[in-house]
Amino acid sequence: MAVRGDTYELVPSRMPETAAIVLIPARLDSSRLMRKVLADVAGATLLKRTHDVAVRAGCGPVLVLTDADEVAEEVRSFGGQVMLTDPELESGTARVAAVVDELDTPIVVNLQGDAPLTDPAVVAASAVEAARAQAQVTMPVYRISSAADLADPNVVKVVRASDGRVLYCSRSPVPHLRGVAPEAWPERGSFWGHVGLYAYTHEFLSSFDQLPMSQLEQAERLEQLRWLEAGVRLHSFEVAPQGPSVDTPAQLERVRAAFQERAPA
């Protein structure tokens, strides 16, 4: 299989047909923290640290999708595989969907380029769970134990059925516990947060651009709601809480501190 980007080709010997592939969307000009994927984290870029996670997961080849030559050069510098994609694509999922028909794999794992504290085992488990569940989209979730996290709109809450089926996603605390003080909700109910990782089927991604815009998606600014409103089956499975992704300078400093703690004395 050969995958062609604007400036780079993945040759068959380096990119064999496989059951899963990990794609890392890495946009240079992020709206919330510009150039974050090239930020230094203990002597390597944030993107390199995230790429290492995907490689250690061992569930398939790893390919970075970017909109910038500068990012592509960084990936090549550490021996990674990269493809240039349209800068106008609206999301990481859209970036993944734009190339999926050039990939010979039934399962595609989307690991964002700003998530270097993700456990590689969670990446691997997402691919395995996607194949097992046969849902169009599979997403890991963790149990929310903090009232502060439950109230934080940046923590995406997931309402799920007993079989793992995703019923709704929201930035608000859901479900509402009637007659219970909000600060006691994590102790009295089950609340789940989305890790920020997806595993998709090839079939879902191939039809992604046909999904209609969603009023729910526009209201909450959550792409999962477009999928749910269109009748897409989303499956969730439980994992341990993961380290933060990087959207703000404060989160970048937390990630840097975490890697400094890992460094040998």
C-alpha positions as CSV (number, residue, x, y, z in Angstrom):
1,M,0.0,0.0,0.0
2,A,1.2,3.5,-0.8
3,V,-0.1,6.6,0.7
4,R,0.7,9.9,-1.0
5,G,0.8,13.3,0.6
6,D,1.7,16.6,-1.1
7,T,5.4,16.0,-0.4
8,Y,5.9,12.5,1.0
9,E,5.1,9.0,0.1
10,L,4.7,6.0,2.4
11,V,6.2,3.0,0.6
12,P,4.6,-0.5,0.9
13,S,7.4,-2.0,2.9
14,R,7.0,0.7,5.6
15,M,3.2,0.7,5.7
16,P,1.8,-2.8,5.4
17,E,-1.8,-3.7,5.2
18,T,-3.0,-4.1,8.8
19,A,-6.0,-4.3,11.0
20,A,-5.5,-0.9,12.6
21,I,-3.5,2.3,12.0
22,V,-3.0,5.3,14.4
23,L,-3.4,8.7,12.8
24,I,-2.2,11.8,14.6
25,P,-3.8,15.1,13.4
26,A,-1.3,17.9,14.2
27,R,-2.4,21.3,13.2
28,L,0.3,24.0,13.6
29,D,-1.9,27.1,14.2
30,S,-4.2,25.8,16.9
31,S,-6.8,28.4,17.8
32,R,-6.2,28.1,21.6
33,L,-2.5,27.6,21.8
34,M,-0.5,28.5,18.6
35,R,2.3,26.2,17.5
36,K,1.8,23.9,20.5
37,V,2.7,20.7,18.7
38,L,6.2,22.1,18.2
39,A,6.6,23.2,21.9
40,D,9.5,21.8,23.8
41,V,8.7,19.1,26.4
42,A,11.8,17.9,28.2
43,G,14.0,18.1,25.1
44,A,11.6,16.9,22.5
45,T,8.6,18.4,20.8
46,L,5.1,17.8,22.1
47,L,4.3,16.0,18.8
48,K,7.3,13.7,19.2
49,R,6.2,12.8,22.7
50,T,2.7,12.0,21.4
51,H,4.1,10.0,18.5
52,D,6.1,8.0,21.0
53,V,2.9,7.0,22.7
54,A,1.4,5.8,19.4
55,V,4.5,3.8,18.6
56,R,4.5,2.2,22.0
57,A,0.9,1.2,21.6
58,G,2.0,-1.3,19.0
59,C,-1.4,-1.7,17.4
60,G,-0.4,-0.7,13.9
61,P,1.6,1.9,11.8
62,V,1.6,5.5,12.9
63,L,1.0,8.4,10.5
64,V,0.9,12.1,11.3
65,L,-1.5,14.4,9.4
66,T,-0.6,18.0,9.3
67,D,-1.4,21.2,7.5
68,A,2.2,22.7,7.7
69,D,5.5,22.0,6.1
70,E,7.2,22.9,9.3
71,V,5.4,20.2,11.2
72,A,6.1,17.7,8.4
73,E,9.8,18.4,8.6
74,E,9.7,17.8,12.4
75,V,8.1,14.4,11.9
76,R,10.7,13.4,9.3
77,S,13.5,14.5,11.6
78,F,12.6,11.8,14.1
79,G,11.9,9.2,11.5
80,G,8.1,9.4,11.5
81,Q,5.7,9.1,8.6
82,V,3.7,12.2,7.6
83,M,1.1,13.4,5.2
84,L,0.1,17.0,4.3
85,T,-3.6,17.7,4.4
86,D,-5.8,20.7,3.6
87,P,-5.4,23.5,6.1
88,E,-9.1,24.3,5.8
89,L,-10.3,21.0,7.3
90,E,-12.5,21.8,10.3
91,S,-11.4,19.1,12.8
92,G,-9.1,16.3,13.5
93,T,-11.8,13.8,12.5
94,A,-12.2,15.7,9.1
95,R,-8.5,15.5,8.6
96,V,-8.5,11.7,9.2
97,A,-11.6,11.2,7.0
98,A,-9.8,13.1,4.2
99,V,-7.2,10.4,3.8
100,V,-8.9,7.2,4.9
101,D,-9.7,6.0,1.4
102,E,-6.0,5.8,0.8
103,L,-5.5,3.4,3.7
104,D,-6.1,-0.3,3.7
105,T,-7.3,-0.8,7.3
106,P,-10.7,-1.4,8.8
107,I,-9.9,0.4,12.1
108,V,-8.5,3.9,12.4
109,V,-7.4,5.3,15.8
110,N,-7.3,9.0,16.1
111,L,-4.8,10.2,18.7
112,Q,-4.6,14.0,18.9
113,G,-1.1,15.5,18.6
114,D,-1.3,17.2,21.9
115,A,-1.8,14.2,24.2
116,P,1.6,12.9,25.2
117,L,0.4,11.6,28.6
118,T,-2.0,9.1,27.1
119,D,-1.3,5.6,28.2
120,P,-0.2,3.6,25.1
121,A,-2.3,0.7,26.5
122,V,-5.4,2.9,26.1
123,V,-4.5,3.5,22.4
124,A,-4.1,-0.2,21.8
125,A,-7.3,-1.0,23.7
126,S,-9.3,1.4,21.6
127,A,-8.3,-0.5,18.5
128,V,-9.2,-3.9,20.1
129,E,-12.5,-2.6,21.5
130,A,-13.5,-1.1,18.2
131,A,-13.0,-4.4,16.4
132,R,-14.9,-6.2,19.1
133,A,-17.8,-3.9,19.5
134,Q,-18.4,-3.3,15.7
135,A,-19.6,0.2,16.5
136,Q,-18.9,3.0,13.9
137,V,-17.1,5.0,16.6
138,T,-15.5,3.8,19.8
139,M,-14.3,6.1,22.6
140,P,-12.6,5.5,25.9
141,V,-14.2,7.1,29.0
142,Y,-13.1,7.5,32.6
143,R,-15.1,7.8,35.8
144,I,-15.3,11.5,37.0
145,S,-14.7,11.6,40.7
146,S,-14.3,15.4,41.2
147,A,-17.2,17.9,41.4
148,A,-14.8,20.5,39.9
149,D,-14.3,18.3,36.8
150,L,-18.0,17.6,36.6
151,A,-18.7,21.3,36.4
152,D,-15.8,22.1,34.0
153,P,-17.2,22.7,30.5
154,N,-13.8,21.7,29.1
155,V,-14.4,18.2,30.4
156,V,-16.7,16.4,28.0
157,K,-19.3,14.3,29.8
158,V,-20.6,11.1,28.3
159,V,-24.0,9.5,29.1
160,R,-23.8,5.8,28.4
161,A,-26.0,2.8,28.6
162,S,-25.1,-0.3,30.6
163,D,-23.7,-2.0,27.4
164,G,-21.4,0.9,26.7
165,R,-23.6,2.5,24.1
166,V,-23.2,6.3,24.1
167,L,-26.5,8.1,24.5
168,Y,-25.4,11.8,24.7
169,C,-22.3,13.9,25.2
170,S,-22.3,17.4,26.9
171,R,-20.2,20.1,28.4
172,S,-22.7,20.3,31.2
173,P,-23.0,17.9,34.1
174,V,-25.3,15.1,33.0
175,P,-27.4,13.3,34.1
176,H,-28.9,15.7,36.6
177,L,-29.4,14.2,40.1
178,R,-32.6,15.6,41.4
179,G,-32.6,16.4,45.1
180,V,-28.9,16.0,45.5
181,A,-26.4,18.9,46.0
182,P,-24.1,19.2,43.0
183,E,-21.0,18.9,45.1
184,A,-22.2,15.4,46.1
185,W,-23.0,14.2,42.6
186,P,-19.8,12.3,41.9
187,E,-20.4,10.2,45.0
188,R,-24.1,9.6,44.4
189,G,-24.1,8.9,40.6
190,S,-22.0,7.6,37.7
191,F,-20.4,10.3,35.6
192,W,-18.1,9.7,32.7
193,G,-15.5,11.9,30.9
194,H,-14.2,11.4,27.4
195,V,-10.5,10.8,27.2
196,G,-10.3,12.6,23.8
197,L,-9.4,9.6,21.7
198,Y,-11.4,7.8,19.0
199,A,-11.3,4.6,17.0
200,Y,-13.4,4.7,13.9
201,T,-14.4,2.1,11.3
202,H,-13.2,2.7,7.7
203,E,-16.9,2.7,6.7
204,F,-17.8,5.5,9.0
205,L,-14.9,7.7,7.9
206,S,-15.7,7.1,4.2
207,S,-19.2,8.6,4.7
208,F,-18.1,11.3,7.2
209,D,-18.6,14.2,4.8
210,Q,-22.2,13.2,4.2
211,L,-23.3,13.7,7.8
212,P,-25.5,16.8,8.1
213,M,-24.7,19.7,10.3
214,S,-26.3,19.3,13.8
215,Q,-28.0,22.0,15.9
216,L,-26.9,20.0,19.0
217,E,-23.3,20.1,17.7
218,Q,-23.4,23.8,17.1
219,A,-24.9,24.5,20.6
220,E,-22.3,22.5,22.5
221,R,-19.4,22.6,20.0
222,L,-19.0,18.9,20.2
223,E,-18.6,16.8,17.0
224,Q,-19.9,13.7,18.7
225,L,-23.4,15.2,18.7
226,R,-23.4,15.5,14.9
227,W,-22.8,11.8,14.8
228,L,-25.4,10.9,17.4
229,E,-28.0,13.1,15.8
230,A,-27.4,11.3,12.5
231,G,-27.9,7.9,14.1
232,V,-24.3,6.8,14.2
233,R,-23.6,4.1,16.8
234,L,-21.0,5.2,19.4
235,H,-19.5,2.7,21.8
236,S,-17.6,3.6,25.0
237,F,-15.4,1.5,27.3
238,E,-13.9,2.4,30.7
239,V,-10.2,3.3,31.2
240,A,-8.3,5.0,34.0
241,P,-8.2,8.8,34.0
242,Q,-5.5,10.0,31.6
243,G,-3.0,12.9,31.7
244,P,-4.2,16.2,30.3
245,S,-4.0,17.1,26.7
246,V,-2.6,20.6,25.9
247,D,-4.9,23.4,25.0
248,T,-3.5,26.2,27.3
249,P,-0.1,27.4,28.5
250,A,-1.0,26.1,32.0
251,Q,-1.6,22.6,30.6
252,L,1.6,22.7,28.7
253,E,3.5,23.5,31.9
254,R,1.7,20.5,33.6
255,V,2.8,18.2,30.9
256,R,6.4,19.5,31.0
257,A,6.5,19.0,34.8
258,A,5.2,15.4,34.3
259,F,8.0,14.6,31.9
260,Q,10.6,16.2,34.2
261,E,9.4,14.0,37.0
262,R,10.0,10.9,34.7
263,A,13.5,11.9,33.9
264,P,16.2,9.9,35.7
265,A,18.0,11.7,38.5
